[in-house]
Amino acid sequence: MRNPALHHFPHIRFKHGEKVLWNPVLKKEYKNLPEERIRLQFVDYLLEEVGFSKHRISFETPVNLPRDKSSSRTDLICYDDSFKPLLLVECKAADVKLEAKAALQIARYNQEVNAPFLLVTNGLQSFWFANAPPELNYLEKTPAPFSSKTNYEMLFGYWSERGFLGAKSHPDIQGWLVKSCSELYLNASDPPSYLSFSGSEPDLLLANYYSINELNTSTKLALSLSSTPHGVTKLIGILNVDGENRALLHTSLDLIVSQESANTMVQSGSVNRTIDLKEEIGFNFKNPIIDYTSELVRIMSYLP
């Protein structure tokens, strides 16, 4: 089934100019790794939308299984009010297809944990099970203790803490930025994708969640909003044509609102251009960000 935490995101901190994951339960940093993003995505859902207590969530609990030479560790265990195991969670990276062996793995772990509910998720799909020894029963919907209970509103602070919006973004555009996050990451027809780009310059901060906009069968535009170590917000666009990334657009939104003309860099191959996005496409903070898709593709397709 569809992952209930699909539109939740992990907390982010900056360390030496690069984004690292922040665990709000353990109050510690983690490397920005695929499975860790999925785990913290689900934790964010539990805390913000289910209202689950952070004091009843444990990470990496050792389990000693028969015939195992070394102890394994669970991804997450959620406990009930009496601190008995209620849910055992196994997290996979987004590109890992969920198969029967994942259910077998978590079932083995549950021989020691003995939780009544089990979950295997890759961030996109979720397989829920009820523990009914000697079997696991597949569930068609999220169990009641872990279903959404609050209408959590994702305001500026939410997006800032998760690395999308700079905390020092100009006050005049913060409302537009929040609406743009909703358009890109919550209301798009397809769920956001986490993209990373090997060899890219670290200060470009390209590794992030993107909204993928399919213009036609051969052309796609990936759009992202990203905070910077300096607390401002960047708009990033990646133009993909015939399966190949052809151009990069990198815009400082705070420079635009401050009337700075050199606010946008467009790179296509070995050619770099600095432009004024406001002058080029009439960019402003009144229209929805999606309204600029075709114009962004136009200027990214331009070769001098």
C-alpha positions in Angstrom: 0.0 0.0 0.0 1.0 3.7 -0.3 3.3 4.8 2.5 1.5 7.0 5.0 4.7 8.9 5.6 5.2 9.6 1.9 5.0 13.4 2.3 7.1 13.7 5.4 10.8 14.5 5.5 13.8 14.1 7.8 15.3 16.9 9.8 18.5 18.4 8.3 21.5 20.1 9.8 24.6 21.6 8.1 28.1 20.3 9.0 31.1 21.7 7.2 28.8 23.2 4.6 27.0 19.9 3.8 23.7 18.6 4.8 23.5 15.8 7.4 20.5 14.1 8.9 19.4 15.0 12.4 17.6 12.5 14.6 15.1 14.5 16.7 14.6 11.6 19.1 18.3 10.8 19.9 19.5 14.4 19.3 22.4 13.3 17.1 23.6 13.5 13.5 23.6 10.8 10.9 25.2 10.5 7.5 22.7 11.4 4.7 22.2 7.8 3.6 19.1 6.4 1.7 17.9 4.0 4.4 18.4 6.6 7.1 16.3 9.1 5.2 13.5 6.5 5.0 13.7 5.7 8.7 13.6 9.4 9.8 10.8 10.1 7.3 8.7 7.5 9.1 9.7 8.9 12.5 8.6 12.4 11.3 5.2 10.9 10.4 4.9 9.3 13.9 5.8 12.4 15.8 4.0 15.0 13.7 0.9 13.3 12.3 0.2 10.4 14.6 1.2 12.2 17.8 3.3 9.3 18.9 5.6 9.9 21.9 9.3 10.2 21.0 10.0 8.5 24.4 8.4 5.3 23.0 10.6 5.0 19.9 13.9 3.1 20.0 16.6 2.8 17.3 18.9 -0.1 16.5 17.9 -2.5 19.3 20.1 -5.6 19.2 18.4 -8.9 18.6 20.1 -12.3 19.0 18.7 -14.7 16.5 19.3 -18.5 16.5 22.3 -19.5 14.3 23.4 -15.9 13.8 27.1 -15.4 14.5 26.6 -11.8 15.4 23.7 -9.8 16.8 21.4 -8.0 14.3 19.8 -4.6 15.0 16.2 -3.5 14.4 15.6 -0.2 12.6 12.7 0.9 14.8 10.7 -0.4 17.7 7.6 1.5 18.9 6.3 0.7 22.4 2.8 1.0 23.9 2.0 2.9 27.1 3.3 0.0 29.2 6.5 0.0 27.2 5.8 -3.3 25.6 6.8 -3.7 21.9 3.9 -2.5 19.7 5.5 -2.2 16.2 8.6 -3.5 14.6 9.8 -1.5 11.6 12.3 -2.5 8.8 13.3 0.3 6.5 14.7 -0.2 3.0 16.1 2.4 0.5 13.7 3.9 -2.0 15.2 2.0 -4.9 14.8 -1.4 -3.1 11.8 -3.4 -4.3 9.8 -4.8 -1.4 9.7 -8.6 -1.8 8.8 -11.6 0.3 12.3 -11.9 1.8 11.9 -8.6 3.5 8.8 -9.9 5.3 10.8 -13.0 6.3 13.6 -10.9 7.7 11.4 -8.9 9.9 9.5 -12.0 10.9 12.8 -13.5 12.1 13.6 -10.3 14.1 10.1 -10.5 15.6 10.8 -13.9 17.1 12.7 -12.0 19.8 10.8 -8.7 19.8 7.3 -10.2 19.7 5.5 -7.0 18.5 1.8 -7.4 17.5 2.4 -5.2 14.4 5.2 -5.2 11.8 6.0 -2.8 9.0 8.4 -3.0 6.0 8.7 0.2 4.0 10.9 1.7 1.3 9.5 5.2 1.8 7.1 4.8 -1.2 5.3 1.5 -0.3 4.5 0.0 3.0 3.7 -3.6 3.9 1.9 -3.9 7.2 1.4 -7.2 9.1 -0.3 -8.4 12.2 1.6 -11.0 14.2 -0.6 -14.1 14.6 1.9 -16.9 15.4 2.8 -19.0 13.6 1.8 -16.7 10.7 1.9 -13.0 9.7 -1.3 -11.6 8.4 -1.0 -8.9 5.7 -3.1 -5.8 6.5 -4.9 -3.8 3.9 -4.7 -0.5 5.8 -2.5 1.2 8.4 -3.3 -0.2 11.9 -5.3 2.2 14.1 -2.5 3.0 16.5 -0.4 4.3 13.6 -3.0 6.0 11.5 -3.0 9.8 11.1 -4.7 11.6 14.0 -3.8 15.2 13.5 -4.2 17.8 10.7 -0.6 18.8 11.0 0.1 22.1 9.1 3.5 22.4 7.6 4.4 26.0 8.2 7.7 27.8 7.5 9.5 26.3 10.5 8.7 22.8 9.3 10.3 23.3 5.9 13.2 25.2 7.3 14.1 22.4 9.8 14.0 19.9 7.0 16.5 21.8 4.8 14.1 23.2 2.2 13.9 26.8 3.3 16.6 29.0 4.8 15.8 30.2 8.3 17.0 33.7 7.3 14.9 33.9 4.1 13.5 37.4 3.5 10.3 37.9 5.5 8.5 39.2 2.4 8.8 35.9 0.5 8.3 33.3 3.4 4.6 32.9 2.6 5.3 32.3 -1.1 8.1 29.8 -0.1 5.7 27.8 2.1 3.1 27.6 -0.7 5.8 26.6 -3.2 6.9 23.7 -0.9 3.3 22.5 -0.8 3.1 22.7 -4.6 6.3 20.9 -5.2 6.3 18.3 -2.4 2.8 17.7 -1.3 0.4 18.5 -4.2 2.3 17.2 -7.2 0.8 14.2 -9.0 3.9 12.1 -8.3 5.7 11.9 -4.9 9.0 13.8 -4.7 12.2 12.0 -5.5 15.5 12.3 -3.7 18.3 12.9 -6.3 22.0 13.1 -5.8 24.6 14.0 -8.3 28.1 12.5 -8.1 30.9 15.0 -8.9 28.8 18.1 -8.4 30.2 21.0 -6.5 29.3 20.7 -2.8 28.3 24.4 -2.5 25.6 23.9 -5.1 23.7 21.6 -2.7 22.1 19.6 -5.5 21.4 16.5 -3.4 17.8 17.1 -2.3 14.2 16.1 -2.8 12.9 17.1 -6.3 9.5 17.5 -7.9 9.7 15.9 -11.4 7.7 17.7 -14.0 7.2 15.8 -17.3 6.9 18.3 -20.1 6.6 15.7 -22.9 7.8 12.2 -23.5 11.5 13.3 -23.8 11.7 16.3 -21.5 11.6 16.5 -17.8 12.3 19.4 -15.3 13.3 18.6 -11.8 12.6 21.4 -9.3 13.8 21.8 -5.8 14.0 24.3 -3.0 17.0 24.1 -0.7 18.3 26.0 2.3 22.0 27.0 2.4 24.5 27.1 5.3 24.0 30.8 5.4 20.2 30.5 6.0 18.9 31.6 2.6 16.9 29.7 0.0 17.9 28.4 -3.4 15.7 27.3 -6.3 17.3 24.5 -8.3 16.3 23.2 -11.7 17.7 20.2 -13.6 16.7 19.8 -17.2 16.7 16.3 -18.5 16.2 15.5 -22.2 16.1 11.9 -23.6 17.3 10.6 -20.2 20.4 12.9 -20.1 20.8 15.9 -17.7 21.4 18.8 -20.1 21.3 21.9 -18.0 21.3 23.2 -14.4 19.6 26.3 -13.1 20.7 27.7 -9.7 18.8 30.8 -8.3 19.2 32.7 -5.1 15.6 33.8 -4.3 16.8 36.2 -1.6 18.9 38.0 -4.2 15.8 38.4 -6.4 13.7 39.9 -3.6 16.7 42.2 -2.8 16.7 43.5 -6.4 20.1 42.0 -7.2 20.4 41.4 -10.9 23.1 38.7 -10.9 20.8 36.2 -9.1 20.7 33.1 -11.3 23.3 30.8 -12.8 22.5 28.6 -15.8 24.9 25.9 -16.8 24.7 23.9 -20.0 27.7 21.7 -20.8 30.8 23.8 -20.4 28.8 27.1 -20.8 27.9 29.1 -17.7 25.7 32.2 -17.8 24.6 34.6 -15.0 21.2 36.1 -15.6 18.5 38.1 -13.9 15.6 35.6 -13.6 13.2 38.4 -12.9 14.1 40.2 -16.2 14.4 37.0 -18.2 11.0 35.4 -17.4 9.2 38.0 -15.3 9.7 36.0 -12.2 7.9 37.3 -9.1 6.6 36.1 -5.8 2.9 36.4 -6.6 2.5 33.6 -9.2 2.7 29.9 -8.2 6.1 28.4 -8.8 4.7 25.8 -11.2 3.6 28.6 -13.6 7.2 29.2 -14.5 8.0 25.6 -15.6 7.9 26.2 -19.4 9.8 29.5 -19.1 12.5 27.8 -17.0 12.9 25.1 -19.6 13.2 27.8 -22.3 16.0 29.6 -20.7 17.8 26.4 -19.7 17.5 25.1 -23.3 19.2 28.3 -24.7 22.7 27.8 -26.1 24.6 31.0 -26.8 
